Amino acid sequence: MRPSERRDAHHWLANPLHNKKSELLRLFDYLEEWIHQLNVDIDEKAAFKHAHPQREFTPDRWAKLTHKLLACLEQFLSYRRFSQNEFAHRGELLAFYRERGLYSHLQTRVRRYDNHYPTEVAT
């Protein structure tokens, strides 16, 4: 990840809307420091202890913790990519209005999109 992506991922993990497990943020910060700033390999036991100070390390707990972190980061990357695609965002919004039967909202959005992105060729 680029530095800007790592910074945004930190904010994503710190937001309780996206992550309710503080140990994921602690693990991410630990890994970010050791891997990206110090450029050294990590000690899994030390990383786990940093994330879960009161819990004993087991390979199974480590695997579950890293799996949860990976899943959360994949959601972040997916959201980031989706939010940068204006047309995908608008298409999903139109589909949502259509599915919910919110036809006045749908028509308003379609008119706005048509005005912003005219399909007629100027002559």
N, C-alpha and C positions, 0 to 999 in steps of 0.2 A: 504494500500500500504506500502511496505517496504521503508525505507529511501532512498535507491538507486533509487527506482521507482519514489518516489516523486521528487527527484532531477532531474531525467530525464524528468518527466512530466513537471516540471517547464521550462526546456530548450525547450521542445516541444511547450509549450504554448507561450514562448517568441519568437519563430521563426515565422516570418510572412508568411512563406510557409505553416504552419499548422494552424495558428491562426492570423487573422487580427483584432481581437477585444481586445484591451489592458485591457478592464474591466474584461475579463475572467482571465487573468494572475493576476490582482490585487485581484480578488475574491479568486482564488486558493491560493495565498500567504497568504491572510488573514485567510482562512480556515485552511491551513496547520499550521500556527502559533497557532491559537486558539485551534484547535482540537488535533493536534499531539504534539505540544511542551508544551502548557499550560494545556492540558487535561481538558478543560472546554467546556460547551455547548456554542453555538454561539447565538448571538442576530441577527436575520435576518435583522432587520432594520439597525443595525450598519454595518453588512457585506455588505449590499447593498450600503450604503452610502460610504463605503471604495472603492467599485468597481466603483460606479457612483456618485462622489461628487456633481455634479450639478443637478442630477435628484431626484425627489421625490419618496419615496418608495411607491409601491403598491404591494399587493400580486401577481397580475398578472405579473408585471415587474420582481418580485423576481423569480417567477416560470419560466419565459422565460429565465432569466439569468442563473439560475441553470440548466435548461434543456440544454442550449447551452454549458455550462461548462461540463456537463456530456457527451454530444455527442462528444466533443473534446477529453475528457479523454478516452472515449471508443475507438476512433480512435487510440489514442496513445497506449493503451493496445493491440489492435488488431495488429497494426504495430509491436510493440515490440515482440509479440508472433510469428508473421509471420517471422520476420527477424531472429529469433533464430532457425527456422526450415529450414535448408539448402536445404532439398529435396523439400519442398513446394516452396521455392524461385526459385530453378532451374526449377521445373516443370512449374511455371508461366512464367518464361523467355522463355522456349521452346515454350509454347503455344502462347506467344506474337509474337515470330518470325514466327511461323507457320501461325497465323492469318494475319500477315502483308505480308506474302509471302517472307520473308527474308530467303530464303532457304540456302544460303551460310553461313549465321550466324548460322542458325539452325544446319547445318551439322558440323560446327566447334565446337559448344558447345557440340553436341552429342559425337563427337570424344573425346573431352577433358573429358567429364564425363565418357565415357567408359574407358579411360586410367586411370582415377583417381579411378574409382570403377569398376574394371574388374568383369565380371559375370562368367568367366570360373573358374573352380575348378582346382587348381594346383595338378598335380599328381606326 
